[in-house]
Amino acid sequence: MSCEGRGARGDESVVSLTGALVVAGDDLRVVTGAALTLQGERILSIGAAPAGARQVELAGKLICPMFVDAHTHVGDTGAKELGVGLSHAAAVIPPDGMKHRFLRSVDPDLLTEMMRTGLIDMLQCGVAACGDFREQGLAGVAALRKAAAGLPIHTVILGRMDEDADQAELENQAHRLLEEADGLGVRDVEAYPAALLARLRRQYPDRLFAVHAAESAAAQAASLQATARTQVARVLDWHPDLLVHLVHATPDDLAHIAAQGVYGVACVRSNGILGVGFPDLARWREMGVRFALGTDNMMFVAPDMLREMDFASRLGRGLAHDPTAIDHHALLRAATIEGARALKLDARIGSLAPGKEASFLLFDLERPHLRYLHDPISAIVHRASLADIATIYVRGAPLQAWFEKDF
């Protein structure tokens, strides 16, 4: 996986952050009275402060792992608001959707600059990693790598072949992409031959394979009419790692996704603004689907995972007419450790544990917005905003230290 931005390093001395509440471990338990001890870019321990460590008192603060945005399209950062009010097809479907006309119209160097701005936006929203569906083939992969250079963000780049290429050229492009990118980001089950994808899956078991599925009612209906099978049933034939959207997935679809251990990625704000409907997250939970959250297209959704969690929680409970239908702990996991697992980054980020990167958000509990809270996890999911973050630490250093050369 790509891991750009090793240029700025934290102090290699041992520093213990004391007095704060810490959202610790993969289970995201809230720990009180423990020191979060850092050594350079990594977490050394969570517990008693080691002898000789420099101590920094953080009473009144809440430490939470940085977020993982499991589905993005950074390429359309420069097209902000152009897609609002357009149908799904008019906004994003190639070749003539607004997004693709925009990508063709922009000078490549300017597009790279725009993507870099998008990645900086993510970092300032507390996002440590993104799983990006990158259009424009090998050139698109190279452009995103260039955009990420020097920034402390994990960019998991999922490339895309030219859908109009013939079979031989498709296969040639796929092999070249899978040598350079972190995997494939397939637009739709109709985009490429299933036999090709199944073969590539076998040939590249360590690459990440992701696909949009059951995003719109029209796509689902077309699949049923043409093949008598749902989009999800068809894509599961080639064993992808991630299925994105699943707005119109059936209960049987969800059961099969859960049985195969495939991750779902929900992008609720994007689905809403495109008018395609909403994923039934309560049913996902009931069926045992492991899921992460994504913000999708930069052209019409800000990469703010706090807003994504809050909207997902309220939407899921409201659609189910059941306040217990969605658990806020599960949503915070979806925005952190489950996203990291979905992108195969969980050994490095997604939770606060010894040996992992010291990348976390420092919420100020003394600000009026968060004062008097009774449940820190619910407060992060339902109440906190970017304005409540006192500091973002990335790999042991305040985020602003990484930007000194950029601003």
Disulfide bonds with the S-S distance in Angstrom:
none
